[in-house]
């Protein structure tokens, strides 16, 4: 999915989403000049954040 859609889906801004990508928390792929977010990686991120610490 597009970066804007993914950011909106998890309730963060584009900058924060790019930080999550850089940290390895969210998987992204480049298709030409476009960056697409792997939807499954967003689900994994949400599930990890929901787990009690």
N, C-alpha and C positions, 0 to 999 in steps of 0.2 A: 504494500500500500504506500501511498505517497507520504512524505514526511509530515506535511500539514495534517493529513487525516490521522496519522498515528499519534501525533502530539495531542490532537483534540480528543482522540479516543481514550488516552490515559490521563488527560487533564494536566498536561505540562506544555510549556512553550517550546518552540523550535530549538532554542539554544540549549535548554535542558535535555531535550531528546538527543541532540548531537553530543552532549556530554555523556549520556548513557551509552551511546554508540561507542564513543572513544574509550569508555571504561570497560567495554565488553559486555555490558548488561543487556544490550539490545543488538540484534543482528541486522545488518543492512547490506544490500548489494547495489552495485553500480550498474546501471543499464544505459550505456552511452554517457550522457552528461547528467542523467537523472539518478537520484538515490531513492531506492525503494526499501521499505522496512519489512522484514519477515514477520508476518502476523503471529506465527507461533512463538517467536521470541518475546513479543509483547505479553502474550498469555503467560509464558514462563516467568517474566518479570513480575507480573501482578501476583501470581501464586507464591513466588518467593517472598514478596513484601507482605503477604497475608499471614505467613507462617509465624507463630509466636516465637519470640526470641528467648 
